[in-house]
Amino acid sequence: MTQSVLPDAQEMYVALVNRDSTYEGVFYVGVKTTGIFCRPTCRARKPKRDNTEFFGTTKAALDHGYRACKICKPMQSWGEMPVWVNQLLKEVHENPTQNLKDSDLRSRDLDPVKVRRWFAKNHGLTFHAYQRFVRLNHAFGRLQKGHRITDTAYESGYESLSGFGEAFKKSLGFSPNRSILQNIITISRVNTPLGAMIAGASEQGIVLLEFTDRRMLETQIKKLKQYFQAEFVPGNNVHLVALVNQLKEYFEGERVEFDLAIDFPGTEFQRKVWQQLLEIPAGSTRSYATQASLYGKANAVRAVAKANGDNRIAIIIPCHRVIGSDGSMTGYGGGIWRKKWLLDHERAIIQKLKKG
């Protein structure tokens, strides 16, 4: 994650003091008095302005003799999950009916307190609650396919039908026997070089992909719940698996276009604008004015810009490819630095593909 030009030094220092996560990947700060370099969001005590210098890459900081901070670990990709988390999540999703207890975690050399803190910080719920949601999500899928409630309850690890029904209703908002009439949106955390994202998918396709630090995220989730009359439940499904694989290829420079089922409800105007976004080739940009003209209403620039901002599927529906008429990087909910990074990244991939 590099940028050719860093923000003003005072702006970066303010971001450092405020632990502003929107500057993650934009700069790293070297502390002259300690010889250590950190992320903008490091929890360590903040240095005085005169004792700081800023770098666009970890390499630049290392080249200047700084050592990586042990608290914020700047050498790890922003949003990168620890190996033990990946292994634990893999086990949970591959065996959704099991119920790992604290003793099971200890047998895997994992501290239950550490596990609980990580899940609370990154998912807003405990590991055991996360497991329960995954297990009930799996049960919901079985019930929608016509499996008997009794069989599903016991196969999901519940010792009684009443316990299963109570947990099901408390977590999903409806009883098991109404599953065939209900919807859920399966959600999962996705880690990228630009930070953690939250992804959501219905049975039809991807409905959500947003950076977790975006201010509009809570509003978008509420809208999706209303559109689909659905609850959000942690878990995994075929669309999320495909999304994670294709995002990995994208960030590794092996893909610029996505082949995913997407589900994006909205007004007729919004859907037309989002469809236009899908038609912008990777490596190219389009102005808001041009986008409005293509829609057939040249004076609808503000409305088009608002519809772009209401896009709930970042990167896949490439609203980052729309810029100001003067070429300026404006209007991106994930942060202007991410918009610039994505455009630079896509141009680099196109150049690589042309060469070879």
C-alpha positions in Angstrom: 0.0 0.0 0.0 1.9 3.0 -1.2 1.1 6.5 -2.4 3.3 8.7 -4.5 2.6 11.7 -2.3 2.1 11.8 1.4 -0.5 14.1 3.1 0.8 17.2 4.9 2.9 16.3 7.9 0.6 18.2 10.3 -2.4 16.3 8.9 -0.6 13.0 9.5 0.3 14.0 13.0 -3.3 14.9 13.8 -4.4 11.5 12.4 -1.7 9.8 14.6 -3.0 11.6 17.7 -6.6 10.7 16.9 -5.7 7.1 15.9 -7.6 7.7 12.7 -8.0 4.3 11.0 -8.8 6.0 7.6 -5.1 6.7 7.3 -4.1 3.0 7.7 -1.8 2.2 4.8 -1.3 5.9 3.9 1.7 6.5 6.2 3.9 5.1 8.9 5.4 7.2 11.7 9.0 6.9 12.9 9.6 8.0 16.5 13.1 9.4 16.7 13.4 9.0 20.5 12.7 5.3 20.4 13.9 4.2 17.0 10.5 2.5 16.4 8.0 3.0 13.6 4.2 2.5 14.0 0.9 2.5 12.3 -1.4 5.6 12.6 -3.6 3.7 15.0 -0.9 2.5 17.4 -2.1 2.4 21.0 1.4 3.4 22.3 1.8 6.8 23.9 1.9 9.5 21.3 5.2 11.2 20.6 5.7 15.0 20.4 5.5 16.4 16.9 9.2 17.2 16.7 10.1 13.6 17.4 8.2 12.2 14.4 8.9 11.6 10.8 6.6 10.0 8.3 7.0 7.4 5.6 4.8 6.0 2.8 6.0 2.4 3.2 7.4 0.1 5.8 10.5 -0.4 3.6 11.2 3.4 3.8 10.9 3.3 7.6 13.3 0.3 7.8 15.7 1.9 5.4 15.9 4.9 7.8 16.9 2.6 10.6 13.6 2.2 12.4 12.4 -1.0 14.0 8.8 -2.3 13.8 6.6 -1.6 16.8 5.7 -4.7 18.8 2.3 -3.3 19.8 0.8 -2.3 16.4 2.9 -4.7 14.3 3.2 -2.5 11.2 4.9 -5.3 9.2 1.6 -7.2 9.1 -1.0 -6.3 6.4 -3.6 -4.0 7.9 -6.6 -6.2 8.8 -4.5 -9.4 8.6 -5.9 -12.1 10.9 -3.5 -14.1 13.1 -2.8 -17.6 11.9 -4.6 -19.1 15.0 -7.7 -17.2 14.1 -7.7 -18.5 10.5 -7.3 -22.0 11.7 -10.1 -21.7 14.3 -12.5 -20.1 11.8 -11.7 -22.8 9.2 -12.5 -25.5 11.8 -15.7 -23.8 12.8 -17.0 -23.4 9.3 -16.0 -26.9 8.2 -17.7 -28.4 11.2 -20.6 -26.1 12.0 -22.5 -28.6 14.2 -19.6 -28.9 16.8 -19.5 -26.8 19.9 -15.9 -25.9 21.0 -15.7 -25.2 24.7 -12.9 -23.4 26.6 -11.3 -26.8 27.4 -11.3 -27.5 23.7 -9.5 -24.2 23.0 -6.9 -24.9 25.7 -6.3 -28.3 24.1 -5.4 -26.4 21.0 -3.0 -24.2 22.9 -5.3 -21.2 22.7 -6.1 -19.0 25.7 -10.0 -18.7 25.9 -9.6 -15.1 27.2 -7.5 -14.1 24.2 -9.9 -15.8 21.8 -12.9 -14.0 23.4 -11.2 -10.6 23.2 -10.3 -11.0 19.6 -13.9 -12.0 18.6 -15.4 -9.2 20.7 -13.1 -6.6 19.1 -13.5 -7.9 15.5 -17.0 -9.3 15.4 -18.7 -7.6 18.3 -19.6 -10.9 20.0 -17.8 -13.7 21.9 -16.4 -16.7 20.2 -19.0 -19.0 21.7 -21.8 -16.6 20.4 -20.1 -16.7 17.0 -20.1 -20.5 17.0 -23.8 -20.5 18.0 -24.7 -18.2 15.0 -22.7 -20.4 12.6 -24.5 -23.5 14.0 -27.9 -22.0 13.7 -27.2 -20.6 10.2 -26.3 -24.1 9.2 -29.5 -25.4 10.8 -31.6 -22.7 9.0 -30.1 -23.9 5.7 -31.1 -27.5 6.4 -34.7 -26.5 7.4 -35.1 -24.5 4.2 -34.2 -27.6 2.3 -36.9 -29.6 3.9 -35.1 -31.4 6.7 -37.1 -32.3 9.8 -36.8 -29.9 12.8 -36.2 -32.8 15.2 -33.3 -34.2 13.2 -31.8 -30.8 12.6 -32.0 -29.9 16.3 -30.1 -33.0 17.5 -27.6 -32.9 14.6 -26.9 -29.3 15.6 -25.8 -30.4 19.0 -29.0 -29.4 21.0 -30.2 -31.9 23.6 -33.9 -30.8 23.4 -36.3 -29.4 20.9 -37.3 -26.6 23.3 -33.6 -25.5 23.7 -33.1 -25.5 20.0 -36.3 -23.6 19.4 -35.5 -21.0 22.0 -31.9 -20.4 20.8 -33.1 -20.3 17.2 -35.8 -17.7 17.8 -33.6 -15.6 20.1 -30.7 -15.5 17.5 -32.7 -15.4 14.2 -35.9 -13.7 15.3 -38.3 -16.4 14.2 -39.1 -20.0 15.2 -37.7 -23.1 13.3 -41.0 -24.0 11.8 -41.2 -20.6 10.0 -37.8 -21.1 8.4 -39.2 -21.9 4.9 -40.9 -18.4 4.9 -37.9 -16.4 6.2 -34.6 -15.0 4.9 -31.2 -14.5 6.4 -28.1 -12.7 5.1 -24.9 -14.6 5.9 -22.1 -12.3 6.9 -18.3 -12.7 7.2 -15.3 -10.6 7.9 -12.9 -10.4 4.9 -9.3 -9.2 5.4 -7.6 -7.2 2.6 -4.4 -5.2 2.2 -6.6 -2.1 2.6 -8.2 -3.2 5.9 -11.0 -5.4 7.1 -14.2 -5.6 5.2 -17.6 -7.0 6.1 -19.3 -9.1 3.4 -22.9 -10.3 3.2 -24.6 -12.7 0.9 -28.2 -13.9 0.4 -29.0 -17.2 -1.3 -29.0 -15.2 -4.6 -25.6 -13.5 -4.3 -23.4 -10.9 -2.7 -25.4 -8.0 -1.1 -22.8 -6.2 0.9 -19.0 -5.5 0.8 -17.9 -2.6 2.9 -14.8 -1.5 4.8 -15.6 -1.9 8.5 -14.5 1.6 9.3 -17.0 3.2 6.9 -19.4 5.5 8.7 -22.3 4.5 6.5 -22.0 0.8 7.3 -24.6 0.7 10.1 -27.1 2.5 7.9 -26.5 0.2 4.9 -27.0 -2.9 7.1 -30.3 -1.4 8.4 -31.5 -0.8 4.8 -30.6 -4.3 3.7 -32.5 -5.8 6.6 -35.5 -3.8 5.5 -35.1 -4.7 1.8 -34.8 -8.4 2.4 -36.8 -8.7 5.7 -33.8 -10.7 6.9 -31.6 -11.1 9.9 -27.8 -10.9 9.6 -26.1 -14.1 10.8 -22.3 -14.9 10.9 -21.4 -17.8 8.8 -20.3 -18.8 5.3 -22.0 -19.8 2.0 -21.0 -20.5 -1.6 -21.1 -16.8 -2.6 -18.9 -15.7 0.2 -16.4 -18.4 -0.6 -16.2 -17.3 -4.2 -15.9 -13.6 -3.1 -13.0 -14.3 -0.8 -11.2 -16.3 -3.5 -11.7 -13.6 -6.2 -10.7 -10.8 -3.9 -7.5 -12.6 -3.1 -6.8 -12.9 -6.8 -7.6 -9.2 -7.3 -5.3 -8.0 -4.6 -2.5 -10.3 -5.8 -2.8 -8.7 -9.2 -4.2 -11.8 -11.0 -7.7 -10.5 -11.6 -9.4 -7.1 -12.5 -12.9 -8.2 -13.2 -15.2 -10.3 -11.0 -17.4 -13.2 -11.8 -19.8 -13.2 -8.9 -23.6 -13.4 -8.4 -24.6 -10.0 -6.9 -27.9 -8.9 -5.5 -28.3 -5.1 -5.3 -31.9 -4.0 -4.5 -32.6 -0.3 -4.8 -34.7 2.3 -6.7 -34.9 2.1 -10.5 -32.5 5.1 -10.6 -30.0 3.6 -8.2 -29.9 0.3 -10.1 -29.3 2.0 -13.4 -26.4 4.0 -11.9 -24.9 0.9 -10.3 -25.3 -1.0 -13.6 -23.4 1.8 -15.3 -20.6 1.4 -12.8 -20.2 -2.2 -13.7 -19.6 -1.2 -17.3 -16.6 1.0 -16.5 -13.5 -1.0 -17.7 -10.8 -1.7 -15.1 -7.9 0.7 -15.6 -10.3 3.5 -16.7 -12.2 6.2 -14.9 -15.3 8.2 -15.7 -16.5 11.6 -14.4 -19.7 12.1 -12.5 -20.8 14.4 -15.3 -20.2 11.7 -17.9 -22.0 9.2 -15.9 -25.0 11.5 -15.6 -24.9 12.1 -19.4 -24.9 8.4 -20.1 -27.9 8.1 -17.9 -29.6 10.6 -20.1 -29.8 13.5 -17.6 -26.7 15.7 -17.8 -28.0 17.9 -15.0 -28.3 14.9 -12.6 -24.7 15.0 -11.5 -25.5 15.3 -7.8 -28.1 12.6 -7.9 -25.7 10.3 -9.6 -23.0 11.1 -7.1 -25.4 10.2 -4.2 -26.4 7.0 -5.9 -22.7 6.1 -6.2 -22.3 6.8 -2.5 -25.2 4.5 -1.7 -23.5 1.6 -3.4 -23.2 -1.2 -0.9 -20.9 -3.5 -2.8 -17.5 -1.8 -2.8 -14.8 -2.8 -5.4 -17.1 -5.4 -7.1 -19.4 -2.5 -8.2 -16.5 -0.2 -8.9 -17.7 3.2 -7.7 -14.0 4.0 -7.1 -13.6 4.4 -10.9 -15.7 7.6 -10.9 -13.8 10.8 -10.3 -14.3 14.6 -10.6 -14.4 16.3 -14.0 -11.0 17.9 -13.2 -9.5 14.5 -12.4 -9.7 15.0 -8.6 -10.1 12.0 -6.3 -13.5 12.9 -4.7 -16.4 11.1 -3.1 -15.3 7.7 -1.8 -16.9 6.3 1.4 -13.9 4.1 2.1 -11.5 7.1 2.1 -9.7 8.9 -0.8 -6.5 7.1 -0.1 -8.2 3.7 -0.8 -9.7 5.1 -4.0 -6.3 6.1 -5.3 -4.8 2.8 -4.2 -7.5 0.8 -6.1 -7.1 2.9 -9.3 -3.3 2.6 -9.2 -3.5 -1.1 -8.5 -5.9 -1.7 -11.4 -3.8 0.2 -13.8 -0.7 -1.8 -12.7 -2.6 -5.0 -13.3 -3.7 -3.9 -16.8 -0.1 -2.9 -17.7 1.1 -6.3 -16.5 -1.5 -8.1 -18.5 -0.6 -6.1 -21.7 3.1 -7.0 -21.3 2.3 -10.5 -20.9 
